[in-house]
C-alpha cells in the first residue's frame, strides 16, 4: 500500500467535471488516489517539482489528467481544507 502524502479535506467537484468524468467513464477515486500519492499526471517537470515543494511546505497541490476529449484538474488547497475536481476552462 502506498502512503498518502497529504490530507484532502472536503472533496468537491464542479458540475462540468462531474459530467466529463461520467461521459468518459473516469472514476474520481482513481484520480484521487493518483493525486494523493504523488502521481501528478500530465504536468511538466517544473510543476511536478512545485508539487513536491507544496507537499512539504503546505502550499496548493495541482494535478492534471488527460483523457480523450479533454482533461480534469485536481487541486488541493494550501490549508488542506478542500480538494476540487474541475475542468481547465472552469478555473
Biopython code that builds the backbone (N, CA, C, O; Angstrom):
import numpy as np
from Bio.PDB.StructureBuilder import StructureBuilder

atoms = [
    (1, "UNK", "N", (0.836, -1.187, 0.000)),
    (1, "UNK", "CA", (0.000, 0.000, 0.000)),
    (1, "UNK", "C", (0.885, 1.256, 0.000)),
    (1, "UNK", "O", (1.861, 1.346, 0.744)),
    (2, "UNK", "N", (0.523, 2.206, -0.840)),
    (2, "UNK", "CA", (1.259, 3.456, -0.938)),
    (2, "UNK", "C", (0.693, 4.442, 0.077)),
    (2, "UNK", "O", (-0.521, 4.602, 0.198)),
    (3, "UNK", "N", (1.596, 5.102, 0.803)),
    (3, "UNK", "CA", (1.197, 6.032, 1.848)),
    (3, "UNK", "C", (0.752, 7.370, 1.249)),
    (3, "UNK", "O", (1.440, 7.918, 0.388)),
    (4, "UNK", "N", (-0.394, 7.900, 1.699)),
    (4, "UNK", "CA", (-0.822, 9.232, 1.248)),
    (4, "UNK", "C", (0.207, 10.282, 1.660)),
    (4, "UNK", "O", (0.805, 10.190, 2.732)),
    (5, "UNK", "N", (0.407, 11.282, 0.798)),
    (5, "UNK", "CA", (1.385, 12.329, 1.053)),
    (5, "UNK", "C", (0.806, 13.519, 1.816)),
    (5, "UNK", "O", (1.557, 14.305, 2.395)),
    (6, "UNK", "N", (-0.521, 13.659, 1.823)),
    (6, "UNK", "CA", (-1.177, 14.810, 2.447)),
    (6, "UNK", "C", (-2.649, 14.476, 2.648)),
    (6, "UNK", "O", (-3.119, 13.434, 2.191)),
    (7, "UNK", "N", (-3.374, 15.353, 3.327)),
    (7, "UNK", "CA", (-4.813, 15.158, 3.508)),
    (7, "UNK", "C", (-5.563, 15.920, 2.425)),
    (7, "UNK", "O", (-5.072, 16.922, 1.906)),
    (8, "UNK", "N", (-6.742, 15.446, 2.092)),
    (8, "UNK", "CA", (-7.530, 16.015, 1.008)),
    (8, "UNK", "C", (-8.535, 17.067, 1.474)),
    (8, "UNK", "O", (-8.924, 17.928, 0.685)),
    (9, "UNK", "N", (-8.958, 17.017, 2.717)),
    (9, "UNK", "CA", (-10.032, 17.894, 3.162)),
    (9, "UNK", "C", (-11.350, 17.457, 2.533)),
    (9, "UNK", "O", (-11.515, 16.295, 2.163)),
    (10, "UNK", "N", (-12.284, 18.397, 2.415)),
    (10, "UNK", "CA", (-13.573, 18.112, 1.796)),
    (10, "UNK", "C", (-13.349, 17.928, 0.291)),
    (10, "UNK", "O", (-12.642, 18.719, -0.333)),
    (11, "UNK", "N", (-13.943, 16.900, -0.282)),
    (11, "UNK", "CA", (-13.805, 16.620, -1.705)),
    (11, "UNK", "C", (-15.031, 17.153, -2.418)),
    (11, "UNK", "O", (-16.161, 16.772, -2.112)),
    (12, "UNK", "N", (-14.792, 18.055, -3.389)),
    (12, "UNK", "CA", (-15.884, 18.678, -4.129)),
    (12, "UNK", "C", (-15.571, 18.637, -5.620)),
    (12, "UNK", "O", (-14.441, 18.362, -6.024)),
    (13, "UNK", "N", (-16.586, 18.913, -6.429)),
    (13, "UNK", "CA", (-16.409, 18.914, -7.871)),
    (13, "UNK", "C", (-17.343, 19.926, -8.506)),
    (13, "UNK", "O", (-18.444, 20.176, -8.015)),
    (14, "UNK", "N", (-16.886, 20.498, -9.601)),
    (14, "UNK", "CA", (-17.762, 21.342, -10.390)),
    (14, "UNK", "C", (-18.713, 20.446, -11.181)),
    (14, "UNK", "O", (-18.390, 19.289, -11.451)),
    (15, "UNK", "N", (-19.874, 20.966, -11.552)),
    (15, "UNK", "CA", (-20.787, 20.167, -12.384)),
    (15, "UNK", "C", (-20.145, 19.742, -13.707)),
    (15, "UNK", "O", (-20.384, 18.632, -14.181)),
    (16, "UNK", "N", (-19.334, 20.614, -14.302)),
    (16, "UNK", "CA", (-18.678, 20.264, -15.562)),
    (16, "UNK", "C", (-17.743, 19.085, -15.424)),
    (16, "UNK", "O", (-17.699, 18.218, -16.296)),
    (17, "UNK", "N", (-16.988, 19.044, -14.325)),
    (17, "UNK", "CA", (-16.073, 17.926, -14.100)),
    (17, "UNK", "C", (-16.844, 16.633, -13.862)),
    (17, "UNK", "O", (-16.440, 15.571, -14.336)),
    (18, "UNK", "N", (-17.939, 16.719, -13.139)),
    (18, "UNK", "CA", (-18.777, 15.525, -12.915)),
    (18, "UNK", "C", (-19.284, 15.005, -14.253)),
    (18, "UNK", "O", (-19.182, 13.811, -14.536)),
    (19, "UNK", "N", (-19.832, 15.898, -15.079)),
    (19, "UNK", "CA", (-20.355, 15.489, -16.384)),
    (19, "UNK", "C", (-19.265, 14.875, -17.250)),
    (19, "UNK", "O", (-19.483, 13.848, -17.891)),
    (20, "UNK", "N", (-18.080, 15.508, -17.271)),
    (20, "UNK", "CA", (-16.970, 14.993, -18.071)),
    (20, "UNK", "C", (-16.560, 13.595, -17.602)),
    (20, "UNK", "O", (-16.403, 12.687, -18.418)),
    (21, "UNK", "N", (-16.387, 13.424, -16.296)),
    (21, "UNK", "CA", (-15.947, 12.126, -15.781)),
    (21, "UNK", "C", (-16.985, 11.047, -16.068)),
    (21, "UNK", "O", (-16.624, 9.924, -16.421)),
    (22, "UNK", "N", (-18.261, 11.370, -15.923)),
    (22, "UNK", "CA", (-19.301, 10.386, -16.238)),
    (22, "UNK", "C", (-19.295, 10.035, -17.721)),
    (22, "UNK", "O", (-19.392, 8.861, -18.078)),
    (23, "UNK", "N", (-19.182, 11.040, -18.587)),
    (23, "UNK", "CA", (-19.213, 10.812, -20.035)),
    (23, "UNK", "C", (-18.007, 10.019, -20.522)),
    (23, "UNK", "O", (-18.099, 9.303, -21.519)),
    (24, "UNK", "N", (-16.875, 10.138, -19.829)),
    (24, "UNK", "CA", (-15.645, 9.467, -20.247)),
    (24, "UNK", "C", (-15.284, 8.270, -19.365)),
    (24, "UNK", "O", (-14.175, 7.741, -19.441)),
    (25, "UNK", "N", (-16.230, 7.856, -18.535)),
    (25, "UNK", "CA", (-16.043, 6.691, -17.660)),
    (25, "UNK", "C", (-14.785, 6.814, -16.810)),
    (25, "UNK", "O", (-14.052, 5.842, -16.629)),
    (26, "UNK", "N", (-14.539, 8.010, -16.291)),
    (26, "UNK", "CA", (-13.408, 8.274, -15.414)),
    (26, "UNK", "C", (-13.879, 8.123, -13.966)),
    (26, "UNK", "O", (-14.878, 8.720, -13.564)),
    (27, "UNK", "N", (-13.157, 7.328, -13.197)),
    (27, "UNK", "CA", (-13.512, 7.107, -11.801)),
    (27, "UNK", "C", (-12.819, 8.150, -10.915)),
    (27, "UNK", "O", (-11.591, 8.162, -10.833)),
    (28, "UNK", "N", (-13.584, 9.021, -10.255)),
    (28, "UNK", "CA", (-12.970, 10.046, -9.405)),
    (28, "UNK", "C", (-12.026, 9.472, -8.346)),
    (28, "UNK", "O", (-10.994, 10.073, -8.049)),
    (29, "UNK", "N", (-12.366, 8.334, -7.784)),
    (29, "UNK", "CA", (-11.498, 7.738, -6.752)),
    (29, "UNK", "C", (-10.135, 7.370, -7.326)),
    (29, "UNK", "O", (-9.126, 7.473, -6.629)),
    (30, "UNK", "N", (-10.090, 6.943, -8.583)),
    (30, "UNK", "CA", (-8.805, 6.631, -9.215)),
    (30, "UNK", "C", (-7.940, 7.887, -9.312)),
    (30, "UNK", "O", (-6.738, 7.840, -9.048)),
    (31, "UNK", "N", (-8.553, 9.007, -9.692)),
    (31, "UNK", "CA", (-7.800, 10.255, -9.770)),
    (31, "UNK", "C", (-7.360, 10.729, -8.393)),
    (31, "UNK", "O", (-6.245, 11.228, -8.237)),
    (32, "UNK", "N", (-8.218, 10.579, -7.399)),
    (32, "UNK", "CA", (-7.833, 10.972, -6.033)),
    (32, "UNK", "C", (-6.648, 10.162, -5.539)),
    (32, "UNK", "O", (-5.730, 10.712, -4.930)),
    (33, "UNK", "N", (-6.656, 8.858, -5.797)),
    (33, "UNK", "CA", (-5.531, 8.013, -5.374)),
    (33, "UNK", "C", (-4.237, 8.472, -6.033)),
    (33, "UNK", "O", (-3.196, 8.555, -5.381)),
    (34, "UNK", "N", (-4.308, 8.767, -7.322)),
    (34, "UNK", "CA", (-3.103, 9.224, -8.031)),
    (34, "UNK", "C", (-2.613, 10.540, -7.434)),
    (34, "UNK", "O", (-1.429, 10.688, -7.132)),
    (35, "UNK", "N", (-3.519, 11.485, -7.268)),
    (35, "UNK", "CA", (-3.193, 12.806, -6.729)),
    (35, "UNK", "C", (-2.595, 12.686, -5.327)),
    (35, "UNK", "O", (-1.583, 13.315, -5.021)),
    (36, "UNK", "N", (-3.214, 11.892, -4.502)),
    (36, "UNK", "CA", (-2.834, 11.755, -3.098)),
    (36, "UNK", "C", (-1.485, 11.066, -2.905)),
    (36, "UNK", "O", (-0.839, 11.232, -1.870)),
    (37, "UNK", "N", (-1.068, 10.300, -3.897)),
    (37, "UNK", "CA", (0.184, 9.541, -3.758)),
    (37, "UNK", "C", (1.317, 10.095, -4.621)),
    (37, "UNK", "O", (2.356, 9.451, -4.768)),
    (38, "UNK", "N", (1.122, 11.288, -5.194)),
    (38, "UNK", "CA", (2.208, 11.937, -5.904)),
    (38, "UNK", "C", (2.292, 11.664, -7.389)),
    (38, "UNK", "O", (3.297, 11.998, -8.016)),
    (39, "UNK", "N", (1.263, 11.063, -7.973)),
    (39, "UNK", "CA", (1.194, 10.921, -9.428)),
    (39, "UNK", "C", (0.430, 12.146, -9.925)),
    (39, "UNK", "O", (-0.801, 12.148, -9.958)),
    (40, "UNK", "N", (1.161, 13.176, -10.305)),
    (40, "UNK", "CA", (0.560, 14.470, -10.645)),
    (40, "UNK", "C", (0.000, 14.496, -12.061)),
    (40, "UNK", "O", (-0.512, 15.525, -12.500)),
    (41, "UNK", "N", (0.089, 13.397, -12.770)),
    (41, "UNK", "CA", (-0.490, 13.329, -14.108)),
    (41, "UNK", "C", (0.386, 13.966, -15.159)),
    (41, "UNK", "O", (1.594, 13.734, -15.214)),
    (42, "UNK", "N", (-0.244, 14.775, -15.996)),
    (42, "UNK", "CA", (0.398, 15.322, -17.190)),
    (42, "UNK", "C", (0.961, 16.720, -16.948)),
    (42, "UNK", "O", (0.596, 17.670, -17.640)),
    (43, "UNK", "N", (1.839, 16.840, -15.977)),
    (43, "UNK", "CA", (2.497, 18.110, -15.681)),
    (43, "UNK", "C", (3.949, 18.048, -16.138)),
    (43, "UNK", "O", (4.532, 16.970, -16.247)),
    (44, "UNK", "N", (4.524, 19.218, -16.403)),
    (44, "UNK", "CA", (5.940, 19.236, -16.756)),
    (44, "UNK", "C", (6.784, 19.111, -15.481)),
    (44, "UNK", "O", (6.259, 19.162, -14.369)),
    (45, "UNK", "N", (8.070, 18.951, -15.657)),
    (45, "UNK", "CA", (8.978, 18.716, -14.529)),
    (45, "UNK", "C", (8.941, 19.855, -13.516)),
    (45, "UNK", "O", (9.023, 19.614, -12.311)),
    (46, "UNK", "N", (8.820, 21.084, -13.988)),
    (46, "UNK", "CA", (8.772, 22.229, -13.076)),
    (46, "UNK", "C", (7.543, 22.215, -12.189)),
    (46, "UNK", "O", (7.634, 22.477, -10.989)),
    (47, "UNK", "N", (6.387, 21.907, -12.778)),
    (47, "UNK", "CA", (5.156, 21.849, -11.991)),
    (47, "UNK", "C", (5.177, 20.677, -11.004)),
    (47, "UNK", "O", (4.671, 20.785, -9.887)),
    (48, "UNK", "N", (5.761, 19.571, -11.426)),
    (48, "UNK", "CA", (5.884, 18.428, -10.509)),
    (48, "UNK", "C", (6.778, 18.788, -9.323)),
    (48, "UNK", "O", (6.485, 18.417, -8.186)),
    (49, "UNK", "N", (7.857, 19.506, -9.587)),
    (49, "UNK", "CA", (8.750, 19.944, -8.509)),
    (49, "UNK", "C", (8.030, 20.908, -7.568)),
    (49, "UNK", "O", (8.233, 20.858, -6.355)),
    (50, "UNK", "N", (7.188, 21.786, -8.121)),
    (50, "UNK", "CA", (6.403, 22.691, -7.273)),
    (50, "UNK", "C", (5.471, 21.902, -6.363)),
    (50, "UNK", "O", (5.294, 22.259, -5.198)),
    (51, "UNK", "N", (4.875, 20.832, -6.883)),
    (51, "UNK", "CA", (4.007, 19.997, -6.044)),
    (51, "UNK", "C", (4.797, 19.320, -4.923)),
    (51, "UNK", "O", (4.321, 19.232, -3.791)),
    (52, "UNK", "N", (5.997, 18.844, -5.237)),
    (52, "UNK", "CA", (6.823, 18.216, -4.199)),
    (52, "UNK", "C", (7.114, 19.227, -3.095)),
    (52, "UNK", "O", (7.063, 18.892, -1.911)),
    (53, "UNK", "N", (7.414, 20.446, -3.479)),
    (53, "UNK", "CA", (7.630, 21.518, -2.508)),
    (53, "UNK", "C", (6.351, 21.793, -1.722)),
    (53, "UNK", "O", (6.394, 21.981, -0.506)),
    (54, "UNK", "N", (5.220, 21.815, -2.414)),
    (54, "UNK", "CA", (3.938, 22.108, -1.776)),
    (54, "UNK", "C", (3.560, 21.057, -0.736)),
    (54, "UNK", "O", (2.997, 21.391, 0.307)),
    (55, "UNK", "N", (3.866, 19.793, -1.014)),
    (55, "UNK", "CA", (3.579, 18.735, -0.050)),
    (55, "UNK", "C", (4.357, 18.986, 1.236)),
    (55, "UNK", "O", (3.825, 18.848, 2.338)),
    (56, "UNK", "N", (5.608, 19.354, 1.078)),
    (56, "UNK", "CA", (6.477, 19.553, 2.244)),
    (56, "UNK", "C", (6.142, 20.822, 3.015)),
    (56, "UNK", "O", (6.183, 20.825, 4.245)),
    (57, "UNK", "N", (5.809, 21.902, 2.306)),
    (57, "UNK", "CA", (5.662, 23.211, 2.937)),
    (57, "UNK", "C", (4.228, 23.717, 3.040)),
    (57, "UNK", "O", (4.003, 24.825, 3.528)),
    (58, "UNK", "N", (3.261, 22.932, 2.594)),
    (58, "UNK", "CA", (1.872, 23.312, 2.794)),
    (58, "UNK", "C", (1.307, 24.300, 1.799)),
    (58, "UNK", "O", (0.465, 25.125, 2.154)),
    (59, "UNK", "N", (1.756, 24.229, 0.555)),
    (59, "UNK", "CA", (1.195, 25.067, -0.497)),
    (59, "UNK", "C", (0.138, 24.285, -1.282)),
    (59, "UNK", "O", (-0.097, 23.106, -1.020)),
    (60, "UNK", "N", (-0.488, 24.950, -2.237)),
    (60, "UNK", "CA", (-1.510, 24.327, -3.074)),
    (60, "UNK", "C", (-0.892, 23.218, -3.917)),
    (60, "UNK", "O", (0.237, 23.347, -4.390)),
    (61, "UNK", "N", (-1.634, 22.130, -4.104)),
    (61, "UNK", "CA", (-1.177, 20.981, -4.889)),
    (61, "UNK", "C", (-2.103, 20.828, -6.091)),
    (61, "UNK", "O", (-3.326, 20.817, -5.956)),
    (62, "UNK", "N", (-1.496, 20.710, -7.266)),
    (62, "UNK", "CA", (-2.238, 20.704, -8.520)),
    (62, "UNK", "C", (-1.865, 19.489, -9.360)),
    (62, "UNK", "O", (-0.683, 19.207, -9.558)),
    (63, "UNK", "N", (-2.874, 18.765, -9.855)),
    (63, "UNK", "CA", (-2.655, 17.653, -10.780)),
    (63, "UNK", "C", (-3.520, 17.854, -12.013)),
    (63, "UNK", "O", (-4.571, 18.492, -11.951)),
    (64, "UNK", "N", (-3.069, 17.302, -13.134)),
    (64, "UNK", "CA", (-3.802, 17.396, -14.391)),
    (64, "UNK", "C", (-3.770, 16.035, -15.068)),
    (64, "UNK", "O", (-2.701, 15.460, -15.272)),
    (65, "UNK", "N", (-4.948, 15.522, -15.416)),
    (65, "UNK", "CA", (-5.049, 14.199, -16.027)),
    (65, "UNK", "C", (-5.764, 14.308, -17.373)),
    (65, "UNK", "O", (-6.916, 14.737, -17.439)),
    (66, "UNK", "N", (-5.067, 13.915, -18.450)),
    (66, "UNK", "CA", (-5.609, 13.991, -19.807)),
    (66, "UNK", "C", (-6.393, 12.733, -20.150)),
    (66, "UNK", "O", (-6.037, 11.620, -19.763)),
    (67, "UNK", "N", (-7.466, 12.952, -20.885)),
    (67, "UNK", "CA", (-8.296, 11.875, -21.415)),
    (67, "UNK", "C", (-8.693, 12.260, -22.831)),
    (67, "UNK", "O", (-8.612, 13.432, -23.199)),
    (68, "UNK", "N", (-9.116, 11.298, -23.621)),
    (68, "UNK", "CA", (-9.635, 11.641, -24.942)),
    (68, "UNK", "C", (-10.784, 12.617, -24.750)),
    (68, "UNK", "O", (-11.753, 12.326, -24.048)),
    (69, "UNK", "N", (-10.667, 13.752, -25.370)),
    (69, "UNK", "CA", (-11.741, 14.729, -25.272)),
    (69, "UNK", "C", (-11.514, 15.811, -24.245)),
    (69, "UNK", "O", (-12.327, 16.729, -24.141)),
    (70, "UNK", "N", (-10.434, 15.740, -23.476)),
    (70, "UNK", "CA", (-10.183, 16.802, -22.512)),
    (70, "UNK", "C", (-9.327, 16.365, -21.347)),
    (70, "UNK", "O", (-8.659, 15.331, -21.388)),
    (71, "UNK", "N", (-9.363, 17.180, -20.305)),
    (71, "UNK", "CA", (-8.593, 16.859, -19.106)),
    (71, "UNK", "C", (-9.354, 17.300, -17.865)),
    (71, "UNK", "O", (-10.238, 18.156, -17.918)),
    (72, "UNK", "N", (-8.984, 16.693, -16.757)),
    (72, "UNK", "CA", (-9.554, 17.026, -15.448)),
    (72, "UNK", "C", (-8.416, 17.497, -14.560)),
    (72, "UNK", "O", (-7.359, 16.870, -14.496)),
    (73, "UNK", "N", (-8.644, 18.594, -13.884)),
    (73, "UNK", "CA", (-7.696, 19.086, -12.894)),
    (73, "UNK", "C", (-8.178, 18.691, -11.510)),
    (73, "UNK", "O", (-9.379, 18.641, -11.246)),
    (74, "UNK", "N", (-7.225, 18.410, -10.627)),
    (74, "UNK", "CA", (-7.498, 18.146, -9.212)),
    (74, "UNK", "C", (-6.605, 19.094, -8.417)),
    (74, "UNK", "O", (-5.383, 19.083, -8.569)),
    (75, "UNK", "N", (-7.220, 19.908, -7.576)),
    (75, "UNK", "CA", (-6.485, 20.908, -6.808)),
    (75, "UNK", "C", (-6.805, 20.752, -5.325)),
    (75, "UNK", "O", (-7.969, 20.757, -4.925)),
    (76, "UNK", "N", (-5.762, 20.613, -4.522)),
    (76, "UNK", "CA", (-5.901, 20.599, -3.069)),
    (76, "UNK", "C", (-5.410, 21.945, -2.546)),
    (76, "UNK", "O", (-4.301, 22.381, -2.855)),
    (77, "UNK", "N", (-6.249, 22.588, -1.756)),
    (77, "UNK", "CA", (-5.927, 23.909, -1.218)),
    (77, "UNK", "C", (-4.724, 23.843, -0.282)),
    (77, "UNK", "O", (-4.437, 22.801, 0.308)),
    (78, "UNK", "N", (-4.038, 24.952, -0.157)),
    (78, "UNK", "CA", (-2.835, 25.019, 0.685)),
    (78, "UNK", "C", (-3.120, 24.634, 2.124)),
    (78, "UNK", "O", (-2.288, 23.993, 2.766)),
    (79, "UNK", "N", (-4.291, 25.016, 2.646)),
    (79, "UNK", "CA", (-4.617, 24.689, 4.037)),
    (79, "UNK", "C", (-5.205, 23.287, 4.191)),
    (79, "UNK", "O", (-5.585, 22.879, 5.288)),
    (80, "UNK", "N", (-5.275, 22.552, 3.068)),
    (80, "UNK", "CA", (-5.784, 21.167, 3.017)),
    (80, "UNK", "C", (-7.251, 21.066, 3.442)),
    (80, "UNK", "O", (-7.697, 20.011, 3.891)),
    (81, "UNK", "N", (-7.994, 22.157, 3.302)),
    (81, "UNK", "CA", (-9.406, 22.163, 3.676)),
    (81, "UNK", "C", (-10.291, 21.533, 2.605)),
    (81, "UNK", "O", (-11.386, 21.058, 2.904)),
    (82, "UNK", "N", (-9.817, 21.528, 1.354)),
    (82, "UNK", "CA", (-10.651, 21.007, 0.268)),
    (82, "UNK", "C", (-9.790, 20.559, -0.904)),
    (82, "UNK", "O", (-8.694, 21.068, -1.138)),
    (83, "UNK", "N", (-10.332, 19.586, -1.632)),
    (83, "UNK", "CA", (-9.769, 19.139, -2.900)),
    (83, "UNK", "C", (-10.892, 19.209, -3.918)),
    (83, "UNK", "O", (-11.989, 18.702, -3.685)),
    (84, "UNK", "N", (-10.608, 19.846, -5.058)),
    (84, "UNK", "CA", (-11.635, 20.109, -6.059)),
    (84, "UNK", "C", (-11.292, 19.478, -7.392)),
    (84, "UNK", "O", (-10.159, 19.573, -7.864)),
    (85, "UNK", "N", (-12.288, 18.825, -8.004)),
    (85, "UNK", "CA", (-12.214, 18.371, -9.392)),
    (85, "UNK", "C", (-12.805, 19.494, -10.240)),
    (85, "UNK", "O", (-13.885, 20.000, -9.935)),
    (86, "UNK", "N", (-12.095, 19.887, -11.310)),
    (86, "UNK", "CA", (-12.635, 20.880, -12.217)),
    (86, "UNK", "C", (-12.011, 20.726, -13.592)),
    (86, "UNK", "O", (-10.989, 20.060, -13.762)),
    (87, "UNK", "N", (-12.644, 21.352, -14.562)),
    (87, "UNK", "CA", (-12.108, 21.380, -15.917)),
    (87, "UNK", "C", (-11.281, 22.637, -16.076)),
    (87, "UNK", "O", (-11.545, 23.631, -15.399)),
    (88, "UNK", "N", (-10.269, 22.624, -16.969)),
    (88, "UNK", "CA", (-9.421, 23.804, -17.127)),
    (88, "UNK", "C", (-10.204, 25.086, -17.432)),
    (88, "UNK", "O", (-9.842, 26.153, -16.936)),
    (89, "UNK", "N", (-11.254, 25.001, -18.227)),
    (89, "UNK", "CA", (-11.998, 26.212, -18.564)),
    (89, "UNK", "C", (-12.902, 26.691, -17.432)),
    (89, "UNK", "O", (-13.571, 27.715, -17.565)),
    (90, "UNK", "N", (-12.926, 25.968, -16.337)),
    (90, "UNK", "CA", (-13.713, 26.385, -15.164)),
    (90, "UNK", "C", (-12.843, 27.082, -14.104)),
    (90, "UNK", "O", (-13.355, 27.522, -13.075)),
    (91, "UNK", "N", (-11.553, 27.182, -14.351)),
    (91, "UNK", "CA", (-10.644, 27.759, -13.368)),
    (91, "UNK", "C", (-10.770, 29.260, -13.328)),
    (91, "UNK", "O", (-10.075, 29.917, -12.553)),
]
sb = StructureBuilder()
sb.init_structure("model")
sb.init_model(0)
sb.init_chain("A")
sb.init_seg("    ")
for serial, (resi, resn, name, xyz) in enumerate(atoms, 1):
    if name == "N":
        sb.init_residue(resn, " ", resi, " ")
    sb.init_atom(name, np.array(xyz, "f"), 0.0, 1.0, " ", f" {name:<3s}", serial, name[0])
structure = sb.get_structure()
